[in-house]
Amino acid sequence: MTTSLDSAEALRRVGSEETGCSDQQRFSLELEFVQCLANPHYLNWLSQNRYFDEPAFIKYLDYLQYWRQPHYARFLTYPHALFFLDLMQSPDFRTAIGQAAVKEMVHSQQFYFWQHFRANRLKS
């Protein structure tokens, strides 16, 4: 039985001939995509456009779990994208985020966290 990290390692070894881009370009594209997952509006758009109905896309989200490794996570500007990447593994969340009310609730909770993050850290 292979884990998602094992399959991610296997996929990362694919050369530029198969992917159509250099390793550096691939790194940049995947970094940008993972960071886009921190945006609830983008997640809603993915749901509305039925990307979550595609098994290949779901496998790609699983493959992207390698970004959780510290060696890769250090490049993330929005580390909470990893939280959303985890949520994207759940079919229930993928369905729910397609609803406008859920998208707005997630967005407002994210905003409140950012708004009060510094003050809450100073209290600790």
N, C-alpha and C positions, 0 to 999 in steps of 0.2 A: 504494500500500500504506500503510495507516495503522498506527501503533504503538499500543500499549496506552495511552500517554499521550494520543495524539490522540483515541482513543475515549473516554477518561476525561473529557477536556475537553468533548467533545460531550455526554456524559451529564450532566455537572455543570450544563450550561446549561438543562436541563429545569426548568421552573418548578414552583412549589408546587401548581399545579392538577393537574399530572400525577403528582406524587409523593405528594400528600396531606399534606405537612408543609412547614413553613417551611425556609429554607436553614439557619437556626441549629439547628433540630431535626434536620435531616438530618445536619449536621456532627456533632452530639453522638451520634447513633445510629451513624454510621459509625465515629467515634472509639472508642466503646465496643466495637463489634463487632471492630475491628482489634485492640484490646487483649485481647479474649477469645481471640484466636488464639494468644496467648502461653501458654495453658493446655493442656497435652497431654491432660488429661482431657476438656476441651471438644472438642478435635479428634477424640478417640476417639468421643465422643458424636455428633458430626456424621457420622462415618463409619458408626457403628452404625445411625444413623437415615437412612442412604442419601442424604444431601444431596449427596455427591460424585458421585452417579449422575445428577444433574440438570445438563444443559448450561447452563442459565440461572445456576445457582449458581456454576459454574466461571467463567463470564464475569464474574460479579460479583466473584469473587476477583481476576480479572485487572484489572478496573476499579479495585479498591482499591489498585493499585500506585501511584497518585498520592500515597499517604501516604509514599512514600519521598522525596518532595521536601522539602527542609529547611523550607520554609514551613509544611508540614503536620506533619512529623515532630517538630517542637519541642513539639507538644502531647501527645505520647505519654509516658505514665508508664513504660511497659514497652517500651523501644525494641527489645528482642529479638523483639517481635511481628512486626517487619518480616522477621526471619530466617525465622520460621514462615510468613509470608505468601509468601515466595519458595519455601519448601518445598512449599507448597500448590499451586504451579504444576505440580508433578511428579505424574503419575498413580501412579507407584510409591510415593511417600511417602503419598499419599492412601489407597492400599490398605493399606500397612504400618501406618499409625497406627490402623487399625481393630482391630489385634491387641493384646490386653491386655499381652503381654510387651513389645512395642515401645513402647506408651504408658508403661509403667512404667520402661523403660530411658531414654526421653527425659526423663521427669519426674525420675528420679534424677540424670541428667547435668546437668539444669538446676539442681537443688538443690545439687549439688557446686560448680557454677560460682558460684552466689550465696554459698555458704558460704565459699569461698576467694578470692573476687574481691578483696576489700580487701587481704588479706595478699599476694596475688600482685602487686597494683599497687604496694604499698609496696616490694617487692623490686626493682622495675624502676628 
